Amino acid sequence: MVSKGPLLRLLTAINRRRMKLLMGLAFVAYVASVWGNFVNMRSLQENGDQKVESKIEEAVAPLREKIKDLEKSFTQKYPPVKFLSEKDRKRILITGGAGFVGSHLTDKLMMDGHEVTVVDNFFTGRKRNVEHWIGHENFELINHDVVEPLYIEVDQIYHLASPASPPNYMYNPIKTLKTNTIGTLNMLGLAKRVGARLLLASTSEVYGDPEVHPQNEDYWGHVNPIGPRACYDEGKRVAETMCYAYMKQEGVEVRVARIFNTFGPRMHMNDGRVVSNFILQALQGEPLTVYGPGTQTRAFQYVSDLVNGLVALMNSNVSSPVNLGNPEEHTILEFAQLIKKLVGSGSEIQFLSEAQDDPQKRKPDIRKAKLLLGWEPVVPLEEGLNKAIHYFRKELEYQANNQYIPKPKPARMKKGRTRHN
Ligand SMILES: NC(=O)c1ccc[n+]([C@@H]2O[C@H](COP(=O)([O-])OP(=O)(O)OC[C@H]3O[C@@H](n4cnc5c(N)ncnc54)[C@H](O)[C@@H]3O)[C@@H](O)[C@H]2O)c1
C-alpha cells in the first residue's frame, strides 16, 4: 500500500497556491471592474453635466438679453432738458397728459426743465405717447381717474382730462359728464388746497352751433342742452362756470383756454374729423369722402402752436377765457386735394350728398390772444400736414403688424347722416 500522507500534502500545497492565485486574479478583476464603472460613471456624469449646462444656458440667455435691455434703459438718452434753478422750476400736473394734446404739452414743459406729473386713466390716452420720459427724474406718470380726488403737491395744473373727439365723448356720455364736472371740481379743490393755478382746456364747442362768425370770447354760444354733443359742450360750459366760482369764492387763480380744432402727430386714428379721415383714406387708397360740394370751410391749428398758446396763457395774468385756434380757413375740397397731393395717393375724391347739420363755416377770432398773450399760430398748414401724414403712415404700419387697422368712423350721426367736423 502506498502512503497518502506526502501526496495529500503536495496536493494541498498546490491548491493553496492556486487559491491564492485565483484570489489574486479575482481581486485584480474586481479592482478593474470598479475602476471601469468609475470611469463609465465619470463619462456619464460629464455628459450629464454638459446637458445641464446647455439647459442652464438656454434659460439664462433670455435673462442676459433682459439685463442688457435694462442696462440700456438706465443709460437711455432722453430728449434734451433745460436746467432750471429751484426758483424757476415748477411742479406741474397735467391731467389727460397721455392724450394727444397733453403728451405734446408734457414734452414742452419737460424740455423747458419743469417737473411734470401726468395723471391719466388711459381712456383715450396711451402710455406710448409719453414713454420716452419714463424713468426721467423730472417725470412721473400716475394711472388715476380725475373723477376720484387726488392729493399731490403742485404749483400749476393743466386740466385736460376729457375725451375730445365726438366718437370718444359720445361713447359714454355719462362718464364724459362726470369727468368734466366731478373731475373739474376735484382739480379745482386740489388747486385751492395747495394754492396752485389751474388752466382749464375748454373748447370752441361752448359756442355750440354759432350764429356769429368768427366767434369771439364775448359770444355766449348757441348750444342744444339735450343734443348728442351736450355731454361734452355742456360739460365744458359748466366746467368754465366752476372755474369762475372757485376764483370768486375761494380766490383760486384760473385760466380758461377755448381750444379750436387741432391736429398733429399722436391724434386719434378714429378722431372722426376731416383731417384724420382724409389722411387715413388717402394712405389706404380709399376714396376721400366729401359731403356736399366741399365748399364748407374749416380751420385747423397745428398742435405745437396750441401748446405754445396754453403755456403763454398759463403764465399770463389773463383770467378770462381766451380762444386758441388758427383762423386760416380752407374749404373741405382744398383739404382733400392738398392731403391727396401730400400723401401722393391715387385715391379719388368722392362727393356724397350734403349732411343736414353740417356748419358752413368754423373760424376763431384770436385778436384777444394776439393782443394779451402776443400769441398766434405760426406753423404753415402743409408743414403740419406732412408731420401728421408721417405719423399716420407709421401708425398704420404698426397696427398692421398687430392685425388692427381702424377705419374712420362717422363723427356724428343725425338722421342717419355723417357730417364734417
Ligand atoms: N384736440 C382738439 O382739437 C381739441 C379741441 C378743443 C378742446 N380740446 C380739449 O383739450 C383736451 C385734450 O384733448 P385731446 O385732443 O388731447 O384729447 P385726448 O382724448 O387725446 O386726451 C384726453 C386725455 O384725457 C384722458 N382722460 C379722459 N377721461 C379721464 C379721466 N376721467 N381721468 C383721467 N384722465 C382722463 C384720456 O385718457 C386722454 O389721455 C380735452 O380737454 C379737450 O376737450 C381739444
The ligand as a MOL file (V3000), in Angstrom:
LIG
                    3D

  0  0  0     0  0            999 V3000
M  V30 BEGIN CTAB
M  V30 COUNTS 44 48 0 0 0
M  V30 BEGIN ATOM
M  V30 1 N -57.9040 118.1810 -29.9130 0
M  V30 2 C -58.7190 119.1600 -30.1500 0
M  V30 3 O -58.9410 119.5500 -31.3110 0
M  V30 4 C -59.4120 119.8650 -29.0180 0
M  V30 5 C -60.3010 120.8880 -29.2920 0
M  V30 6 C -60.9460 121.5110 -28.2550 0
M  V30 7 C -60.6870 121.1730 -26.9350 0
M  V30 8 N -59.7990 120.1810 -26.6750 0 CHG=1
M  V30 9 C -59.6120 119.8020 -25.2530 0
M  V30 10 O -58.2500 119.5340 -24.9970 0
M  V30 11 C -58.1280 118.4540 -24.0710 0
M  V30 12 C -57.2310 117.3710 -24.6370 0
M  V30 13 O -57.8040 116.9020 -25.8440 0
M  V30 14 P -57.0800 115.8190 -26.7720 0
M  V30 15 O -57.3930 116.1430 -28.1720 0
M  V30 16 O -55.6610 115.6830 -26.3550 0 CHG=-1
M  V30 17 O -57.9030 114.5280 -26.3820 0
M  V30 18 P -57.3960 113.0820 -25.9580 0
M  V30 19 O -58.5960 112.2310 -25.9080 0
M  V30 20 O -56.2580 112.6730 -26.7990 0
M  V30 21 O -56.8420 113.3530 -24.4950 0
M  V30 22 C -57.6340 113.3620 -23.3660 0
M  V30 23 C -56.8990 112.6070 -22.2720 0
M  V30 24 O -57.6840 112.6210 -21.0860 0
M  V30 25 C -57.6820 111.3160 -20.5200 0
M  V30 26 N -58.9050 111.1750 -19.7320 0
M  V30 27 C -60.1780 111.1380 -20.1430 0
M  V30 28 N -61.0130 110.9980 -19.1010 0
M  V30 29 C -60.2370 110.9550 -17.9930 0
M  V30 30 C -60.4920 110.7980 -16.6060 0
M  V30 31 N -61.7450 110.6740 -16.1380 0
M  V30 32 N -59.4500 110.7710 -15.7350 0
M  V30 33 C -58.1790 110.8830 -16.1890 0
M  V30 34 N -57.8710 111.0220 -17.4890 0
M  V30 35 C -58.8820 111.0610 -18.3820 0
M  V30 36 C -57.6520 110.3890 -21.7310 0
M  V30 37 O -57.2400 109.0980 -21.4340 0
M  V30 38 C -56.6880 111.1380 -22.6270 0
M  V30 39 O -55.3560 110.7860 -22.3450 0
M  V30 40 C -59.5540 117.9550 -23.7800 0
M  V30 41 O -59.9990 118.5090 -22.5730 0
M  V30 42 C -60.3680 118.5230 -24.9340 0
M  V30 43 O -61.6790 118.7780 -24.5420 0
M  V30 44 C -59.1710 119.5050 -27.6830 0
M  V30 END ATOM
M  V30 BEGIN BOND
M  V30 1 1 1 2
M  V30 2 2 2 3
M  V30 3 1 2 4
M  V30 4 1 4 5
M  V30 5 2 4 44
M  V30 6 2 5 6
M  V30 7 1 6 7
M  V30 8 2 7 8
M  V30 9 1 8 9
M  V30 10 1 8 44
M  V30 11 1 9 10
M  V30 12 1 9 42
M  V30 13 1 10 11
M  V30 14 1 11 12
M  V30 15 1 11 40
M  V30 16 1 12 13
M  V30 17 1 13 14
M  V30 18 2 14 15
M  V30 19 1 14 16
M  V30 20 1 14 17
M  V30 21 1 17 18
M  V30 22 2 18 19
M  V30 23 1 18 20
M  V30 24 1 18 21
M  V30 25 1 21 22
M  V30 26 1 22 23
M  V30 27 1 23 24
M  V30 28 1 23 38
M  V30 29 1 24 25
M  V30 30 1 25 26
M  V30 31 1 25 36
M  V30 32 1 26 27
M  V30 33 1 26 35
M  V30 34 2 27 28
M  V30 35 1 28 29
M  V30 36 1 29 30
M  V30 37 2 29 35
M  V30 38 1 30 31
M  V30 39 2 30 32
M  V30 40 1 32 33
M  V30 41 2 33 34
M  V30 42 1 34 35
M  V30 43 1 36 37
M  V30 44 1 36 38
M  V30 45 1 38 39
M  V30 46 1 40 41
M  V30 47 1 40 42
M  V30 48 1 42 43
M  V30 END BOND
M  V30 END CTAB
M  END
